[in-house]
Amino acid sequence: MKNQLMHDCLAFIQKSPSTFHAVHELKDTCLKAGFTELKEGTVWQLEKGRGYVVTRNGSSILAFKIGSKLSAPIFNITASHSDSPTFKLKENAEIESSAYLQLNTEGYGGMIASSWFDRPLSLAGRLAVKKADKIEIQLYDAGRDLLMIPNVAIHMNRSINSGYNYNLQVDLLPLFSAKNKQGTLKKLIAEDIKAAEADILSMELNIYNRTPYSIWGAEEEFVSSPKLDNLECAYTTLDGFLKAQNDERICVYGCFDNEEVGSTSKQGADSTFLYDVLKRISANLGYDEEAYLAGLNHSFMLSADNAHALHPNHPEFSDKTNQVLMNQGVVVKGNANQKYTTDGVSNAIFKAICEQAGVPLQFYYNRSDMPGGSTLGNLSSRHVSIKTIDIGLAQLAMHSSYETAGIKDGQYMSQACQAFYETSLTMDEEAIRF
């Protein structure tokens, strides 16, 4: 099939209605590729020439392959994120009215609110269920059209097309049932998982868009789906990681939760997760602190998070000389104020790698009068200071519940990551050697 990688990526996204499901799918892919699962709460025994995978909170993941000829703890790393803007259920989520039962939600991340109206929605996440002498954590996906956030008819809101300030506590509450009986939600979930209602101790659930992905355009050059930001990068960087072979380096794949809300959780890019795992790998292989710190100097990271494509209706929102297009290659992102980690050295290194691999690059900067957001690289660097570049794939409608990207770009990302993982860099202040 043409563009098989993007078909597989879109299928992965469809199976990932929550961060927990996404990380489960990523871990399962690694296990099927022969990786050994590790637990943070156990003692590790690592061997050169083998691959391992570890998760934190069920929503962040690190996988790594240790080169069989490794002589120093030097790491080639990619980092992406597993979360997307959504709405999360509050405790005591049911709201009764005279005619309806709604669910009380809280916005997560900076979503385009209007994109959530009038489309089939459902619930997914994880449950904590009492089982005999333990509490079992299990994934949950209602798996059917369950909710809707209805618009107000234009006859009742004439200003809707003139710019409307949505109130998340009023306008964005989903309709759940025509019966207004409390307890309906827990009963439904208990029936789904075949458990007693009293045994469900907690529900960590989010709303997700049930609209299937689409491949479209005059030449089928576009893809649309929920969660392209950033599960497209999560999947395609993993693809490059699994295809790569480097006997002289420790190749690390990372996908972190909570990027959309600042990454400051215990499982975010601004946590110690990456630092803890890199330190444990180095120590487990017999390297002392001095060797570890020296190895970090020669290590490199790709921070992968999608970028804003030139908008067909609003080209004025893009920088005059750094406009990026879908299907035109991997995007390198820069910012003078270090919202992105890209600098002259990391830019040159990645350019050289992609030139050798035949991967096209394009460059993104915000307009100087339109500040953008930050991403993973500069946050993880607070804990592990290594040379990093921020990259991504061009897309439209970022933070909509249904986004659009180019069908070719996933393959470019995979190729770039494979080439990067297979590169053995040594670096000092004067030169970079491949």
Secondary structure as GFF3:
##gff-version 3
##sequence-region A 1 434
A	DSSP	alpha_helix	4	14	.	.	.	ID=ss1
A	DSSP	alpha_helix	19	32	.	.	.	ID=ss2
A	DSSP	beta_strand	36	37	.	.	.	ID=ss3
A	DSSP	beta_strand	51	56	.	.	.	ID=ss4
A	DSSP	beta_strand	60	66	.	.	.	ID=ss5
A	DSSP	beta_strand	75	81	.	.	.	ID=ss6
A	DSSP	beta_strand	86	96	.	.	.	ID=ss7
A	DSSP	beta_strand	101	108	.	.	.	ID=ss8
A	DSSP	three_ten_helix	113	116	.	.	.	ID=ss9
A	DSSP	beta_strand	121	131	.	.	.	ID=ss10
A	DSSP	beta_strand	134	141	.	.	.	ID=ss11
A	DSSP	three_ten_helix	160	162	.	.	.	ID=ss12
A	DSSP	beta_strand	175	177	.	.	.	ID=ss13
A	DSSP	alpha_helix	184	193	.	.	.	ID=ss14
A	DSSP	three_ten_helix	197	199	.	.	.	ID=ss15
A	DSSP	beta_strand	200	209	.	.	.	ID=ss16
A	DSSP	beta_strand	214	216	.	.	.	ID=ss17
A	DSSP	beta_strand	222	225	.	.	.	ID=ss18
A	DSSP	alpha_helix	228	243	.	.	.	ID=ss19
A	DSSP	beta_strand	250	256	.	.	.	ID=ss20
A	DSSP	three_ten_helix	259	261	.	.	.	ID=ss21
A	DSSP	alpha_helix	273	284	.	.	.	ID=ss22
A	DSSP	alpha_helix	289	297	.	.	.	ID=ss23
A	DSSP	beta_strand	300	304	.	.	.	ID=ss24
A	DSSP	beta_strand	307	308	.	.	.	ID=ss25
A	DSSP	three_ten_helix	315	317	.	.	.	ID=ss26
A	DSSP	beta_strand	330	333	.	.	.	ID=ss27
A	DSSP	alpha_helix	344	357	.	.	.	ID=ss28
A	DSSP	beta_strand	361	364	.	.	.	ID=ss29
A	DSSP	alpha_helix	377	380	.	.	.	ID=ss30
A	DSSP	beta_strand	387	392	.	.	.	ID=ss31
A	DSSP	beta_strand	394	396	.	.	.	ID=ss32
A	DSSP	beta_strand	403	406	.	.	.	ID=ss33
A	DSSP	alpha_helix	409	421	.	.	.	ID=ss34
A	DSSP	beta_strand	426	427	.	.	.	ID=ss35
A	DSSP	beta_strand	432	433	.	.	.	ID=ss36
###
